């Protein structure tokens, strides 16, 4: 009797954990992203890395830079062969939203992707405005996280 394959659980969202550590995030915005077929398949399979990616404004358009898409190659005799593509991808937002982001970016804020949402028909990117943290702010975040973890352990052991 042949064994049935277990269904592969696909992620609903790809999260950029590094963004909340490196930036003090402010306002977030959900925008669409223009992808090709293989890029869409990589997103639905969870083969995307948002770490180190950022958003720029060029010619009054939003562009997602440095996001790593692991694209499947359709070559014979090479099952599972993949290539990494980090080319810029256009983000789809309304003109008023882009103008607001451009004005806020002029005041020293950065635009960072936080999550890539893949459930549903469309693939969306959640971007946020953020101010870069200094090293002492990052150390404070780590210290606070450790204290919360120790408090949870103490409560659990009681």
FENMO-V368849 format. One record per pair of residues at least 24 apart in sequence whose ideal C-beta (glycine too) atoms are under 10 Angstrom apart, sorted by the first residue. I is the first residue (numbers start at 1). GAP is how many residues later the second one is. D is the distance in Angstrom with one decimal. If there is no record, write none. Layout:
I;GAP;D
I;GAP;D
This chain:
8;37;8.3
8;38;9.5
9;37;9.4
10;33;9.9
10;34;6.3
10;35;6.4
10;36;6.0
10;108;7.4
10;109;8.8
11;32;9.6
11;33;9.0
11;34;8.6
11;35;4.3
11;36;10.0
11;37;9.4
11;105;9.2
11;107;7.0
11;108;8.9
12;34;9.4
12;103;9.6
12;105;7.3
12;106;6.5
12;107;4.5
12;108;9.2
13;33;9.4
13;101;9.5
13;102;4.9
13;103;6.5
13;104;5.2
13;105;6.8
13;106;7.5
13;111;9.5
13;113;8.3
14;29;7.5
14;32;6.2
14;33;9.1
14;34;5.1
14;35;8.0
14;36;6.2
14;53;9.5
14;99;9.4
14;101;6.6
14;102;4.2
14;103;8.4
14;104;7.2
14;109;10.0
14;111;9.5
15;35;7.6
15;36;10.0
15;98;9.9
15;99;7.3
15;100;5.2
15;101;8.2
15;111;9.4
16;32;9.9
16;33;8.7
16;34;3.8
16;35;6.2
16;36;8.8
16;37;7.0
16;51;9.1
16;96;7.2
16;97;5.8
16;98;5.6
16;99;6.8
16;100;8.2
16;109;9.8
16;110;9.2
16;111;10.0
16;112;9.7
17;33;9.0
17;34;7.8
17;97;9.4
18;32;8.2
18;33;5.0
18;34;7.4
18;35;9.5
18;94;9.1
19;31;7.6
19;32;8.4
19;33;9.7
19;34;8.7
19;35;9.3
19;91;9.6
19;93;4.6
19;94;7.1
19;95;5.4
19;96;9.1
19;108;9.6
19;109;7.4
19;111;7.0
20;92;9.1
20;94;7.4
20;108;8.9
20;110;8.6
20;113;9.7
20;121;8.9
21;112;7.7
21;116;9.8
21;117;6.6
21;120;6.6
21;121;8.6
21;124;9.7
22;29;9.9
22;30;9.6
22;88;9.2
22;90;8.0
22;108;7.9
22;110;6.7
22;111;6.1
22;115;9.7
22;116;7.5
22;119;10.0
23;86;9.1
23;87;6.5
23;88;9.8
23;89;5.6
23;91;9.4
23;105;7.7
23;106;8.7
23;107;3.1
23;108;6.5
23;109;5.9
23;110;6.3
23;114;10.0
24;85;9.7
24;105;9.7
24;106;6.0
24;107;4.9
24;108;7.9
24;109;5.8
24;110;10.0
24;113;7.4
24;117;9.7
25;84;10.0
25;85;9.8
25;87;7.3
25;89;7.1
25;102;10.0
25;103;4.5
25;104;7.3
25;105;4.6
25;106;8.5
26;78;8.2
26;83;7.1
26;102;6.5
26;103;4.6
26;104;6.3
26;105;7.3
27;73;9.0
27;74;9.2
27;77;8.0
27;82;9.2
27;100;9.6
27;101;6.5
27;102;5.2
27;103;9.4
28;84;9.6
28;86;6.3
28;87;8.9
28;98;5.5
28;99;6.7
28;100;4.0
28;101;7.9
28;102;9.5
29;33;9.6
29;62;9.7
29;64;7.1
29;65;9.8
29;68;6.2
29;69;9.9
29;71;8.8
29;72;7.4
29;82;8.9
29;85;9.8
29;96;9.2
29;97;7.3
29;98;5.5
29;99;7.2
29;100;8.3
30;63;9.1
30;67;10.0
30;84;9.9
30;85;9.0
30;87;7.4
30;94;5.2
30;95;7.5
30;96;5.3
30;97;8.0
31;24;8.9
31;31;6.7
31;33;9.2
31;59;10.0
31;60;4.8
31;61;5.9
31;62;4.3
31;63;8.8
31;66;7.5
31;67;9.2
31;70;9.6
31;82;9.4
31;93;6.7
31;94;5.7
31;95;8.0
31;96;6.1
32;58;9.2
32;59;6.9
32;60;3.6
32;61;7.6
32;90;6.1
32;91;7.4
32;92;5.7
32;93;7.6
33;29;9.3
33;31;6.4
33;34;9.0
33;56;5.7
33;57;7.3
33;58;5.5
33;59;6.7
33;80;9.3
33;83;7.8
33;84;9.8
33;89;8.8
33;90;5.8
33;91;7.0
33;92;5.1
33;94;10.0
34;30;9.5
34;55;6.3
34;56;4.5
34;57;7.7
34;58;6.2
34;89;9.6
35;34;8.3
35;54;6.6
35;55;9.3
35;87;10.0
35;88;6.2
36;33;9.6
36;35;9.0
36;49;9.7
36;53;9.3
37;34;9.8
38;31;8.0
38;32;9.9
38;33;4.7
38;34;6.5
38;35;8.9
38;36;8.6
38;45;9.5
38;47;8.5
39;28;9.7
39;30;5.2
39;31;10.0
39;32;6.8
39;46;7.5
39;48;9.6
39;50;7.5
39;84;8.7
40;29;9.7
40;78;8.9
40;82;9.9
40;83;6.4
41;28;9.7
41;30;8.1
41;31;6.7
42;26;9.5
42;27;4.8
42;28;5.6
42;29;5.5
42;30;7.1
42;40;8.4
42;43;8.5
43;24;9.9
43;26;7.4
43;73;6.4
43;74;9.4
43;75;5.3
43;80;5.2
43;82;9.8
44;74;5.4
44;75;9.2
44;79;7.8
45;25;8.5
45;27;8.2
45;73;8.9
46;24;9.4
46;70;9.3
46;72;7.7
47;24;7.9
47;25;8.0
47;35;7.2
47;37;9.5
48;68;6.0
48;70;8.8
48;75;9.7
49;35;8.6
49;37;9.1
49;67;10.0
50;62;8.9
50;63;5.2
50;64;8.0
50;65;7.9
50;66;6.3
50;75;8.5
51;62;10.0
52;34;9.3
53;33;8.5
53;35;10.0
53;36;9.8
53;59;7.8
53;60;5.4
53;63;9.7
53;72;9.5
54;56;6.7
54;57;6.9
54;58;6.1
54;59;7.5
54;73;9.5
54;76;10.0
55;33;9.7
55;36;6.7
55;38;10.0
55;46;8.2
55;50;9.1
55;55;8.2
55;56;3.9
55;57;6.9
55;58;6.3
55;70;8.4
55;72;5.5
55;73;9.5
55;74;9.7
56;32;7.9
56;35;9.9
56;49;8.9
56;54;9.8
56;55;7.6
57;34;9.8
57;41;6.8
57;42;9.5
57;44;6.8
57;45;5.2
57;48;6.5
57;49;9.9
57;54;7.7
58;30;8.4
58;32;9.6
60;35;7.6
60;38;6.2
60;39;8.0
60;42;7.7
61;29;6.2
61;30;7.7
61;31;9.2
61;32;8.8
61;34;10.0
61;37;7.2
62;27;9.6
62;28;7.2
62;29;3.8
62;30;7.9
62;31;5.6
62;35;8.7
62;36;6.0
62;39;7.2
62;40;9.3
62;49;7.6
62;63;9.3
62;65;7.7
63;24;9.9
63;25;4.6
63;26;6.9
63;27;6.0
63;28;6.7
64;24;6.5
64;25;4.7
64;26;7.7
64;27;5.5
64;47;9.6
64;49;6.3
64;52;9.3
64;61;6.5
64;63;8.3
65;24;8.3
65;48;9.6
66;47;9.7
67;46;6.9
67;49;8.1
67;58;8.6
89;36;8.9
91;33;9.5
91;34;6.2
91;36;7.3
92;30;9.4
92;32;9.1
92;33;9.3
93;32;9.7
93;34;8.6
97;30;9.9
100;29;9.4
101;26;8.1
101;28;7.0
104;25;5.4
105;24;7.7
107;24;9.4
108;24;8.8
